[in-house]
């Protein structure tokens, strides 16, 4: 059990994978902010 073992925590750290012994970090959700709705300009009719 060491760096070459895919099933051990040390091996997963060495390989750079995750699993039961080394769970992956959860990604944070991006915060969505609403911009103030600008009043729409009235469409001008061309004659």
mmCIF entry with sequence, helices, sheets and N, C-alpha, C, O atoms, coordinates in Angstrom:
data_MODEL
# 
_entry.id   MODEL 
# 
_entity.id                         1 
_entity.type                       polymer 
_entity.pdbx_number_of_molecules   1 
# 
_entity_poly.entity_id                      1 
_entity_poly.type                           'polypeptide(L)' 
_entity_poly.nstd_linkage                   no 
_entity_poly.nstd_monomer                   no 
_entity_poly.pdbx_seq_one_letter_code       
;(UNK)(UNK)(UNK)(UNK)(UNK)(UNK)(UNK)(UNK)(UNK)(UNK)(UNK)(UNK)(UNK)(UNK)(UNK)(UNK)
(UNK)(UNK)(UNK)(UNK)(UNK)(UNK)(UNK)(UNK)(UNK)(UNK)(UNK)(UNK)(UNK)(UNK)(UNK)(UNK)
(UNK)(UNK)(UNK)(UNK)(UNK)(UNK)(UNK)(UNK)(UNK)(UNK)(UNK)(UNK)(UNK)(UNK)(UNK)
;
_entity_poly.pdbx_seq_one_letter_code_can   XXXXXXXXXXXXXXXXXXXXXXXXXXXXXXXXXXXXXXXXXXXXXXX 
_entity_poly.pdbx_strand_id                 A 
# 
loop_
_entity_poly_seq.entity_id 
_entity_poly_seq.num 
_entity_poly_seq.mon_id 
_entity_poly_seq.hetero 
1 1  UNK n 
1 2  UNK n 
1 3  UNK n 
1 4  UNK n 
1 5  UNK n 
1 6  UNK n 
1 7  UNK n 
1 8  UNK n 
1 9  UNK n 
1 10 UNK n 
1 11 UNK n 
1 12 UNK n 
1 13 UNK n 
1 14 UNK n 
1 15 UNK n 
1 16 UNK n 
1 17 UNK n 
1 18 UNK n 
1 19 UNK n 
1 20 UNK n 
1 21 UNK n 
1 22 UNK n 
1 23 UNK n 
1 24 UNK n 
1 25 UNK n 
1 26 UNK n 
1 27 UNK n 
1 28 UNK n 
1 29 UNK n 
1 30 UNK n 
1 31 UNK n 
1 32 UNK n 
1 33 UNK n 
1 34 UNK n 
1 35 UNK n 
1 36 UNK n 
1 37 UNK n 
1 38 UNK n 
1 39 UNK n 
1 40 UNK n 
1 41 UNK n 
1 42 UNK n 
1 43 UNK n 
1 44 UNK n 
1 45 UNK n 
1 46 UNK n 
1 47 UNK n 
# 
_struct_asym.id          A 
_struct_asym.entity_id   1 
# 
_struct_conf.conf_type_id            HELX_P 
_struct_conf.id                      HELX_P1 
_struct_conf.pdbx_PDB_helix_id       AA1 
_struct_conf.beg_label_comp_id       UNK 
_struct_conf.beg_label_asym_id       A 
_struct_conf.beg_label_seq_id        9 
_struct_conf.pdbx_beg_PDB_ins_code   ? 
_struct_conf.end_label_comp_id       UNK 
_struct_conf.end_label_asym_id       A 
_struct_conf.end_label_seq_id        15 
_struct_conf.pdbx_end_PDB_ins_code   ? 
_struct_conf.beg_auth_comp_id        UNK 
_struct_conf.beg_auth_asym_id        A 
_struct_conf.beg_auth_seq_id         9 
_struct_conf.end_auth_comp_id        UNK 
_struct_conf.end_auth_asym_id        A 
_struct_conf.end_auth_seq_id         15 
_struct_conf.pdbx_PDB_helix_class    1 
_struct_conf.details                 ? 
_struct_conf.pdbx_PDB_helix_length   7 
# 
_struct_conf_type.id          HELX_P 
_struct_conf_type.criteria    ? 
_struct_conf_type.reference   ? 
# 
loop_
_atom_site.group_PDB 
_atom_site.id 
_atom_site.type_symbol 
_atom_site.label_atom_id 
_atom_site.label_alt_id 
_atom_site.label_comp_id 
_atom_site.label_asym_id 
_atom_site.label_entity_id 
_atom_site.label_seq_id 
_atom_site.pdbx_PDB_ins_code 
_atom_site.Cartn_x 
_atom_site.Cartn_y 
_atom_site.Cartn_z 
_atom_site.occupancy 
_atom_site.B_iso_or_equiv 
_atom_site.pdbx_formal_charge 
_atom_site.auth_seq_id 
_atom_site.auth_comp_id 
_atom_site.auth_asym_id 
_atom_site.auth_atom_id 
_atom_site.pdbx_PDB_model_num 
ATOM 1   N N  . UNK A 1 1  ? 0.849   -1.176 0.000   1.00 0.00 ? 1  UNK A N  1 
ATOM 2   C CA . UNK A 1 1  ? 0.000   0.000  0.000   1.00 0.00 ? 1  UNK A CA 1 
ATOM 3   C C  . UNK A 1 1  ? 0.897   1.241  0.000   1.00 0.00 ? 1  UNK A C  1 
ATOM 4   O O  . UNK A 1 1  ? 1.622   1.522  0.955   1.00 0.00 ? 1  UNK A O  1 
ATOM 5   N N  . UNK A 1 2  ? 0.813   1.952  -1.089  1.00 0.00 ? 2  UNK A N  1 
ATOM 6   C CA . UNK A 1 2  ? 1.634   3.158  -1.186  1.00 0.00 ? 2  UNK A CA 1 
ATOM 7   C C  . UNK A 1 2  ? 1.200   4.017  -2.353  1.00 0.00 ? 2  UNK A C  1 
ATOM 8   O O  . UNK A 1 2  ? 0.022   4.064  -2.705  1.00 0.00 ? 2  UNK A O  1 
ATOM 9   N N  . UNK A 1 3  ? 2.165   4.695  -2.949  1.00 0.00 ? 3  UNK A N  1 
ATOM 10  C CA . UNK A 1 3  ? 1.860   5.627  -4.035  1.00 0.00 ? 3  UNK A CA 1 
ATOM 11  C C  . UNK A 1 3  ? 1.319   4.931  -5.280  1.00 0.00 ? 3  UNK A C  1 
ATOM 12  O O  . UNK A 1 3  ? 0.583   5.544  -6.053  1.00 0.00 ? 3  UNK A O  1 
ATOM 13  N N  . UNK A 1 4  ? 1.662   3.686  -5.484  1.00 0.00 ? 4  UNK A N  1 
ATOM 14  C CA . UNK A 1 4  ? 1.206   2.980  -6.676  1.00 0.00 ? 4  UNK A CA 1 
ATOM 15  C C  . UNK A 1 4  ? -0.159  2.342  -6.536  1.00 0.00 ? 4  UNK A C  1 
ATOM 16  O O  . UNK A 1 4  ? -0.718  1.857  -7.520  1.00 0.00 ? 4  UNK A O  1 
ATOM 17  N N  . UNK A 1 5  ? -0.712  2.332  -5.318  1.00 0.00 ? 5  UNK A N  1 
ATOM 18  C CA . UNK A 1 5  ? -1.985  1.666  -5.058  1.00 0.00 ? 5  UNK A CA 1 
ATOM 19  C C  . UNK A 1 5  ? -3.146  2.619  -5.337  1.00 0.00 ? 5  UNK A C  1 
ATOM 20  O O  . UNK A 1 5  ? -3.284  3.642  -4.667  1.00 0.00 ? 5  UNK A O  1 
ATOM 21  N N  . UNK A 1 6  ? -3.972  2.290  -6.315  1.00 0.00 ? 6  UNK A N  1 
ATOM 22  C CA . UNK A 1 6  ? -5.098  3.146  -6.698  1.00 0.00 ? 6  UNK A CA 1 
ATOM 23  C C  . UNK A 1 6  ? -6.196  3.185  -5.639  1.00 0.00 ? 6  UNK A C  1 
ATOM 24  O O  . UNK A 1 6  ? -7.018  4.102  -5.625  1.00 0.00 ? 6  UNK A O  1 
ATOM 25  N N  . UNK A 1 7  ? -6.210  2.186  -4.749  1.00 0.00 ? 7  UNK A N  1 
ATOM 26  C CA . UNK A 1 7  ? -7.287  2.091  -3.760  1.00 0.00 ? 7  UNK A CA 1 
ATOM 27  C C  . UNK A 1 7  ? -6.984  2.846  -2.465  1.00 0.00 ? 7  UNK A C  1 
ATOM 28  O O  . UNK A 1 7  ? -7.892  3.098  -1.673  1.00 0.00 ? 7  UNK A O  1 
ATOM 29  N N  . UNK A 1 8  ? -5.729  3.206  -2.244  1.00 0.00 ? 8  UNK A N  1 
ATOM 30  C CA . UNK A 1 8  ? -5.391  3.892  -0.993  1.00 0.00 ? 8  UNK A CA 1 
ATOM 31  C C  . UNK A 1 8  ? -5.448  5.399  -1.167  1.00 0.00 ? 8  UNK A C  1 
ATOM 32  O O  . UNK A 1 8  ? -5.360  5.907  -2.285  1.00 0.00 ? 8  UNK A O  1 
ATOM 33  N N  . UNK A 1 9  ? -5.595  6.114  -0.057  1.00 0.00 ? 9  UNK A N  1 
ATOM 34  C CA . UNK A 1 9  ? -5.658  7.575  -0.096  1.00 0.00 ? 9  UNK A CA 1 
ATOM 35  C C  . UNK A 1 9  ? -4.361  8.156  -0.649  1.00 0.00 ? 9  UNK A C  1 
ATOM 36  O O  . UNK A 1 9  ? -4.388  9.088  -1.452  1.00 0.00 ? 9  UNK A O  1 
ATOM 37  N N  . UNK A 1 10 ? -3.243  7.613  -0.227  1.00 0.00 ? 10 UNK A N  1 
ATOM 38  C CA . UNK A 1 10 ? -1.940  8.104  -0.687  1.00 0.00 ? 10 UNK A CA 1 
ATOM 39  C C  . UNK A 1 10 ? -1.774  7.883  -2.194  1.00 0.00 ? 10 UNK A C  1 
ATOM 40  O O  . UNK A 1 10 ? -1.222  8.728  -2.899  1.00 0.00 ? 10 UNK A O  1 
ATOM 41  N N  . UNK A 1 11 ? -2.257  6.739  -2.672  1.00 0.00 ? 11 UNK A N  1 
ATOM 42  C CA . UNK A 1 11 ? -2.187  6.447  -4.095  1.00 0.00 ? 11 UNK A CA 1 
ATOM 43  C C  . UNK A 1 11 ? -3.071  7.379  -4.918  1.00 0.00 ? 11 UNK A C  1 
ATOM 44  O O  . UNK A 1 11 ? -2.689  7.803  -6.009  1.00 0.00 ? 11 UNK A O  1 
ATOM 45  N N  . UNK A 1 12 ? -4.248  7.694  -4.395  1.00 0.00 ? 12 UNK A N  1 
ATOM 46  C CA . UNK A 1 12 ? -5.162  8.595  -5.089  1.00 0.00 ? 12 UNK A CA 1 
ATOM 47  C C  . UNK A 1 12 ? -4.600  10.012 -5.136  1.00 0.00 ? 12 UNK A C  1 
ATOM 48  O O  . UNK A 1 12 ? -4.776  10.718 -6.130  1.00 0.00 ? 12 UNK A O  1 
ATOM 49  N N  . UNK A 1 13 ? -3.928  10.429 -4.075  1.00 0.00 ? 13 UNK A N  1 
ATOM 50  C CA . UNK A 1 13 ? -3.281  11.741 -4.065  1.00 0.00 ? 13 UNK A CA 1 
ATOM 51  C C  . UNK A 1 13 ? -2.179  11.768 -5.119  1.00 0.00 ? 13 UNK A C  1 
ATOM 52  O O  . UNK A 1 13 ? -2.043  12.751 -5.848  1.00 0.00 ? 13 UNK A O  1 
ATOM 53  N N  . UNK A 1 14 ? -1.398  10.702 -5.205  1.00 0.00 ? 14 UNK A N  1 
ATOM 54  C CA . UNK A 1 14 ? -0.304  10.613 -6.174  1.00 0.00 ? 14 UNK A CA 1 
ATOM 55  C C  . UNK A 1 14 ? -0.813  10.626 -7.616  1.00 0.00 ? 14 UNK A C  1 
ATOM 56  O O  . UNK A 1 14 ? -0.251  11.309 -8.473  1.00 0.00 ? 14 UNK A O  1 
ATOM 57  N N  . UNK A 1 15 ? -1.884  9.865  -7.878  1.00 0.00 ? 15 UNK A N  1 
ATOM 58  C CA . UNK A 1 15 ? -2.447  9.769  -9.220  1.00 0.00 ? 15 UNK A CA 1 
ATOM 59  C C  . UNK A 1 15 ? -3.261  11.016 -9.557  1.00 0.00 ? 15 UNK A C  1 
ATOM 60  O O  . UNK A 1 15 ? -3.323  11.428 -10.716 1.00 0.00 ? 15 UNK A O  1 
ATOM 61  N N  . UNK A 1 16 ? -3.882  11.610 -8.546  1.00 0.00 ? 16 UNK A N  1 
ATOM 62  C CA . UNK A 1 16 ? -4.696  12.807 -8.757  1.00 0.00 ? 16 UNK A CA 1 
ATOM 63  C C  . UNK A 1 16 ? -6.144  12.501 -9.048  1.00 0.00 ? 16 UNK A C  1 
ATOM 64  O O  . UNK A 1 16 ? -6.810  13.251 -9.762  1.00 0.00 ? 16 UNK A O  1 
ATOM 65  N N  . UNK A 1 17 ? -6.646  11.390 -8.495  1.00 0.00 ? 17 UNK A N  1 
ATOM 66  C CA . UNK A 1 17 ? -8.040  11.026 -8.684  1.00 0.00 ? 17 UNK A CA 1 
ATOM 67  C C  . UNK A 1 17 ? -8.765  11.113 -7.353  1.00 0.00 ? 17 UNK A C  1 
ATOM 68  O O  . UNK A 1 17 ? -8.158  11.404 -6.322  1.00 0.00 ? 17 UNK A O  1 
ATOM 69  N N  . UNK A 1 18 ? -10.066 10.860 -7.382  1.00 0.00 ? 18 UNK A N  1 
ATOM 70  C CA . UNK A 1 18 ? -10.845 10.852 -6.149  1.00 0.00 ? 18 UNK A CA 1 
ATOM 71  C C  . UNK A 1 18 ? -11.730 9.628  -6.135  1.00 0.00 ? 18 UNK A C  1 
ATOM 72  O O  . UNK A 1 18 ? -11.918 8.976  -7.162  1.00 0.00 ? 18 UNK A O  1 
ATOM 73  N N  . UNK A 1 19 ? -12.277 9.315  -4.970  1.00 0.00 ? 19 UNK A N  1 
ATOM 74  C CA . UNK A 1 19 ? -13.138 8.145  -4.824  1.00 0.00 ? 19 UNK A CA 1 
ATOM 75  C C  . UNK A 1 19 ? -13.697 8.075  -3.422  1.00 0.00 ? 19 UNK A C  1 
ATOM 76  O O  . UNK A 1 19 ? -13.896 9.105  -2.780  1.00 0.00 ? 19 UNK A O  1 
ATOM 77  N N  . UNK A 1 20 ? -13.957 6.855  -2.933  1.00 0.00 ? 20 UNK A N  1 
ATOM 78  C CA . UNK A 1 20 ? -14.546 6.666  -1.607  1.00 0.00 ? 20 UNK A CA 1 
ATOM 79  C C  . UNK A 1 20 ? -13.586 7.130  -0.515  1.00 0.00 ? 20 UNK A C  1 
ATOM 80  O O  . UNK A 1 20 ? -13.994 7.813  0.425   1.00 0.00 ? 20 UNK A O  1 
ATOM 81  N N  . UNK A 1 21 ? -12.318 6.762  -0.637  1.00 0.00 ? 21 UNK A N  1 
ATOM 82  C CA . UNK A 1 21 ? -11.343 7.135  0.388   1.00 0.00 ? 21 UNK A CA 1 
ATOM 83  C C  . UNK A 1 21 ? -10.950 8.604  0.319   1.00 0.00 ? 21 UNK A C  1 
ATOM 84  O O  . UNK A 1 21 ? -10.531 9.194  1.315   1.00 0.00 ? 21 UNK A O  1 
ATOM 85  N N  . UNK A 1 22 ? -11.092 9.190  -0.877  1.00 0.00 ? 22 UNK A N  1 
ATOM 86  C CA . UNK A 1 22 ? -10.707 10.586 -1.060  1.00 0.00 ? 22 UNK A CA 1 
ATOM 87  C C  . UNK A 1 22 ? -11.781 11.270 -1.909  1.00 0.00 ? 22 UNK A C  1 
ATOM 88  O O  . UNK A 1 22 ? -11.631 11.369 -3.127  1.00 0.00 ? 22 UNK A O  1 
ATOM 89  N N  . UNK A 1 23 ? -12.859 11.742 -1.280  1.00 0.00 ? 23 UNK A N  1 
ATOM 90  C CA . UNK A 1 23 ? -13.953 12.359 -2.032  1.00 0.00 ? 23 UNK A CA 1 
ATOM 91  C C  . UNK A 1 23 ? -13.512 13.646 -2.705  1.00 0.00 ? 23 UNK A C  1 
ATOM 92  O O  . UNK A 1 23 ? -12.671 14.377 -2.182  1.00 0.00 ? 23 UNK A O  1 
ATOM 93  N N  . UNK A 1 24 ? -14.087 13.918 -3.874  1.00 0.00 ? 24 UNK A N  1 
ATOM 94  C CA . UNK A 1 24 ? -13.787 15.146 -4.611  1.00 0.00 ? 24 UNK A CA 1 
ATOM 95  C C  . UNK A 1 24 ? -14.444 16.317 -3.916  1.00 0.00 ? 24 UNK A C  1 
ATOM 96  O O  . UNK A 1 24 ? -15.505 16.175 -3.310  1.00 0.00 ? 24 UNK A O  1 
ATOM 97  N N  . UNK A 1 25 ? -13.811 17.476 -4.006  1.00 0.00 ? 25 UNK A N  1 
ATOM 98  C CA . UNK A 1 25 ? -14.381 18.687 -3.414  1.00 0.00 ? 25 UNK A CA 1 
ATOM 99  C C  . UNK A 1 25 ? -15.564 19.126 -4.259  1.00 0.00 ? 25 UNK A C  1 
ATOM 100 O O  . UNK A 1 25 ? -15.518 19.076 -5.488  1.00 0.00 ? 25 UNK A O  1 
ATOM 101 N N  . UNK A 1 26 ? -16.626 19.560 -3.584  1.00 0.00 ? 26 UNK A N  1 
ATOM 102 C CA . UNK A 1 26 ? -17.819 20.020 -4.282  1.00 0.00 ? 26 UNK A CA 1 
ATOM 103 C C  . UNK A 1 26 ? -17.581 21.430 -4.801  1.00 0.00 ? 26 UNK A C  1 
ATOM 104 O O  . UNK A 1 26 ? -16.999 22.271 -4.117  1.00 0.00 ? 26 UNK A O  1 
ATOM 105 N N  . UNK A 1 27 ? -18.042 21.673 -6.021  1.00 0.00 ? 27 UNK A N  1 
ATOM 106 C CA . UNK A 1 27 ? -17.901 22.997 -6.626  1.00 0.00 ? 27 UNK A CA 1 
ATOM 107 C C  . UNK A 1 27 ? -18.985 23.911 -6.084  1.00 0.00 ? 27 UNK A C  1 
ATOM 108 O O  . UNK A 1 27 ? -20.132 23.500 -5.912  1.00 0.00 ? 27 UNK A O  1 
ATOM 109 N N  . UNK A 1 28 ? -18.611 25.146 -5.820  1.00 0.00 ? 28 UNK A N  1 
ATOM 110 C CA . UNK A 1 28 ? -19.580 26.134 -5.360  1.00 0.00 ? 28 UNK A CA 1 
ATOM 111 C C  . UNK A 1 28 ? -20.345 26.666 -6.557  1.00 0.00 ? 28 UNK A C  1 
ATOM 112 O O  . UNK A 1 28 ? -19.787 26.850 -7.639  1.00 0.00 ? 28 UNK A O  1 
ATOM 113 N N  . UNK A 1 29 ? -21.631 26.909 -6.347  1.00 0.00 ? 29 UNK A N  1 
ATOM 114 C CA . UNK A 1 29 ? -22.452 27.452 -7.421  1.00 0.00 ? 29 UNK A CA 1 
ATOM 115 C C  . UNK A 1 29 ? -22.134 28.930 -7.595  1.00 0.00 ? 29 UNK A C  1 
ATOM 116 O O  . UNK A 1 29 ? -21.896 29.646 -6.623  1.00 0.00 ? 29 UNK A O  1 
ATOM 117 N N  . UNK A 1 30 ? -22.133 29.371 -8.834  1.00 0.00 ? 30 UNK A N  1 
ATOM 118 C CA . UNK A 1 30 ? -21.872 30.773 -9.135  1.00 0.00 ? 30 UNK A CA 1 
ATOM 119 C C  . UNK A 1 30 ? -23.073 31.603 -8.703  1.00 0.00 ? 30 UNK A C  1 
ATOM 120 O O  . UNK A 1 30 ? -24.221 31.208 -8.908  1.00 0.00 ? 30 UNK A O  1 
ATOM 121 N N  . UNK A 1 31 ? -22.797 32.748 -8.108  1.00 0.00 ? 31 UNK A N  1 
ATOM 122 C CA . UNK A 1 31 ? -23.855 33.628 -7.644  1.00 0.00 ? 31 UNK A CA 1 
ATOM 123 C C  . UNK A 1 31 ? -24.319 34.475 -8.822  1.00 0.00 ? 31 UNK A C  1 
ATOM 124 O O  . UNK A 1 31 ? -23.521 35.158 -9.464  1.00 0.00 ? 31 UNK A O  1 
ATOM 125 N N  . UNK A 1 32 ? -25.618 34.422 -9.095  1.00 0.00 ? 32 UNK A N  1 
ATOM 126 C CA . UNK A 1 32 ? -26.185 35.185 -10.194 1.00 0.00 ? 32 UNK A CA 1 
ATOM 127 C C  . UNK A 1 32 ? -26.872 36.405 -9.617  1.00 0.00 ? 32 UNK A C  1 
ATOM 128 O O  . UNK A 1 32 ? -27.769 36.297 -8.781  1.00 0.00 ? 32 UNK A O  1 
ATOM 129 N N  . UNK A 1 33 ? -26.436 37.574 -10.079 1.00 0.00 ? 33 UNK A N  1 
ATOM 130 C CA . UNK A 1 33 ? -27.058 38.814 -9.604  1.00 0.00 ? 33 UNK A CA 1 
ATOM 131 C C  . UNK A 1 33 ? -27.910 39.392 -10.723 1.00 0.00 ? 33 UNK A C  1 
ATOM 132 O O  . UNK A 1 33 ? -27.531 39.349 -11.893 1.00 0.00 ? 33 UNK A O  1 
ATOM 133 N N  . UNK A 1 34 ? -29.051 39.928 -10.356 1.00 0.00 ? 34 UNK A N  1 
ATOM 134 C CA . UNK A 1 34 ? -29.944 40.521 -11.340 1.00 0.00 ? 34 UNK A CA 1 
ATOM 135 C C  . UNK A 1 34 ? -29.613 42.004 -11.458 1.00 0.00 ? 34 UNK A C  1 
ATOM 136 O O  . UNK A 1 34 ? -29.500 42.714 -10.459 1.00 0.00 ? 34 UNK A O  1 
ATOM 137 N N  . UNK A 1 35 ? -29.461 42.451 -12.687 1.00 0.00 ? 35 UNK A N  1 
ATOM 138 C CA . UNK A 1 35 ? -29.229 43.869 -12.931 1.00 0.00 ? 35 UNK A CA 1 
ATOM 139 C C  . UNK A 1 35 ? -30.574 44.584 -12.958 1.00 0.00 ? 35 UNK A C  1 
ATOM 140 O O  . UNK A 1 35 ? -31.597 43.996 -13.310 1.00 0.00 ? 35 UNK A O  1 
ATOM 141 N N  . UNK A 1 36 ? -30.559 45.845 -12.586 1.00 0.00 ? 36 UNK A N  1 
ATOM 142 C CA . UNK A 1 36 ? -31.790 46.628 -12.610 1.00 0.00 ? 36 UNK A CA 1 
ATOM 143 C C  . UNK A 1 36 ? -32.263 46.753 -14.054 1.00 0.00 ? 36 UNK A C  1 
ATOM 144 O O  . UNK A 1 36 ? -31.499 47.155 -14.932 1.00 0.00 ? 36 UNK A O  1 
ATOM 145 N N  . UNK A 1 37 ? -33.506 46.411 -14.290 1.00 0.00 ? 37 UNK A N  1 
ATOM 146 C CA . UNK A 1 37 ? -34.045 46.441 -15.642 1.00 0.00 ? 37 UNK A CA 1 
ATOM 147 C C  . UNK A 1 37 ? -34.198 47.888 -16.093 1.00 0.00 ? 37 UNK A C  1 
ATOM 148 O O  . UNK A 1 37 ? -34.928 48.667 -15.480 1.00 0.00 ? 37 UNK A O  1 
ATOM 149 N N  . UNK A 1 38 ? -33.508 48.234 -17.162 1.00 0.00 ? 38 UNK A N  1 
ATOM 150 C CA . UNK A 1 38 ? -33.598 49.586 -17.712 1.00 0.00 ? 38 UNK A CA 1 
ATOM 151 C C  . UNK A 1 38 ? -34.911 49.716 -18.472 1.00 0.00 ? 38 UNK A C  1 
ATOM 152 O O  . UNK A 1 38 ? -35.321 48.776 -19.152 1.00 0.00 ? 38 UNK A O  1 
ATOM 153 N N  . UNK A 1 39 ? -35.581 50.871 -18.368 1.00 0.00 ? 39 UNK A N  1 
ATOM 154 C CA . UNK A 1 39 ? -36.846 51.033 -19.101 1.00 0.00 ? 39 UNK A CA 1 
ATOM 155 C C  . UNK A 1 39 ? -36.584 51.021 -20.604 1.00 0.00 ? 39 UNK A C  1 
ATOM 156 O O  . UNK A 1 39 ? -35.668 51.682 -21.092 1.00 0.00 ? 39 UNK A O  1 
ATOM 157 N N  . UNK A 1 40 ? -37.394 50.267 -21.320 1.00 0.00 ? 40 UNK A N  1 
ATOM 158 C CA . UNK A 1 40 ? -37.221 50.147 -22.763 1.00 0.00 ? 40 UNK A CA 1 
ATOM 159 C C  . UNK A 1 40 ? -37.756 51.407 -23.447 1.00 0.00 ? 40 UNK A C  1 
ATOM 160 O O  . UNK A 1 40 ? -38.791 51.951 -23.063 1.00 0.00 ? 40 UNK A O  1 
ATOM 161 N N  . UNK A 1 41 ? -37.033 51.852 -24.459 1.00 0.00 ? 41 UNK A N  1 
ATOM 162 C CA . UNK A 1 41 ? -37.460 53.026 -25.204 1.00 0.00 ? 41 UNK A CA 1 
ATOM 163 C C  . UNK A 1 41 ? -38.578 52.624 -26.156 1.00 0.00 ? 41 UNK A C  1 
ATOM 164 O O  . UNK A 1 41 ? -38.565 51.529 -26.718 1.00 0.00 ? 41 UNK A O  1 
ATOM 165 N N  . UNK A 1 42 ? -39.541 53.518 -26.330 1.00 0.00 ? 42 UNK A N  1 
ATOM 166 C CA . UNK A 1 42 ? -40.650 53.238 -27.230 1.00 0.00 ? 42 UNK A CA 1 
ATOM 167 C C  . UNK A 1 42 ? -40.143 53.252 -28.667 1.00 0.00 ? 42 UNK A C  1 
ATOM 168 O O  . UNK A 1 42 ? -39.368 54.127 -29.053 1.00 0.00 ? 42 UNK A O  1 
ATOM 169 N N  . UNK A 1 43 ? -40.575 52.302 -29.433 1.00 0.00 ? 43 UNK A N  1 
ATOM 170 C CA . UNK A 1 43 ? -40.143 52.206 -30.827 1.00 0.00 ? 43 UNK A CA 1 
ATOM 171 C C  . UNK A 1 43 ? -40.812 53.302 -31.628 1.00 0.00 ? 43 UNK A C  1 
ATOM 172 O O  . UNK A 1 43 ? -42.027 53.486 -31.554 1.00 0.00 ? 43 UNK A O  1 
ATOM 173 N N  . UNK A 1 44 ? -40.008 54.036 -32.399 1.00 0.00 ? 44 UNK A N  1 
ATOM 174 C CA . UNK A 1 44 ? -40.547 55.120 -33.216 1.00 0.00 ? 44 UNK A CA 1 
ATOM 175 C C  . UNK A 1 44 ? -40.975 54.542 -34.554 1.00 0.00 ? 44 UNK A C  1 
ATOM 176 O O  . UNK A 1 44 ? -40.274 53.728 -35.155 1.00 0.00 ? 44 UNK A O  1 
ATOM 177 N N  . UNK A 1 45 ? -42.151 54.985 -35.010 1.00 0.00 ? 45 UNK A N  1 
ATOM 178 C CA . UNK A 1 45 ? -42.656 54.533 -36.290 1.00 0.00 ? 45 UNK A CA 1 
ATOM 179 C C  . UNK A 1 45 ? -42.151 55.459 -37.382 1.00 0.00 ? 45 UNK A C  1 
ATOM 180 O O  . UNK A 1 45 ? -42.291 56.678 -37.276 1.00 0.00 ? 45 UNK A O  1 
ATOM 181 N N  . UNK A 1 46 ? -41.571 54.900 -38.419 1.00 0.00 ? 46 UNK A N  1 
ATOM 182 C CA . UNK A 1 46 ? -41.093 55.697 -39.542 1.00 0.00 ? 46 UNK A CA 1 
ATOM 183 C C  . UNK A 1 46 ? -42.203 55.805 -40.568 1.00 0.00 ? 46 UNK A C  1 
ATOM 184 O O  . UNK A 1 46 ? -42.799 54.804 -40.966 1.00 0.00 ? 46 UNK A O  1 
ATOM 185 N N  . UNK A 1 47 ? -42.476 57.036 -40.994 1.00 0.00 ? 47 UNK A N  1 
ATOM 186 C CA . UNK A 1 47 ? -43.525 57.254 -42.004 1.00 0.00 ? 47 UNK A CA 1 
ATOM 187 C C  . UNK A 1 47 ? -42.929 57.508 -43.347 1.00 0.00 ? 47 UNK A C  1 
ATOM 188 O O  . UNK A 1 47 ? -43.658 57.712 -44.318 1.00 0.00 ? 47 UNK A O  1 
# 
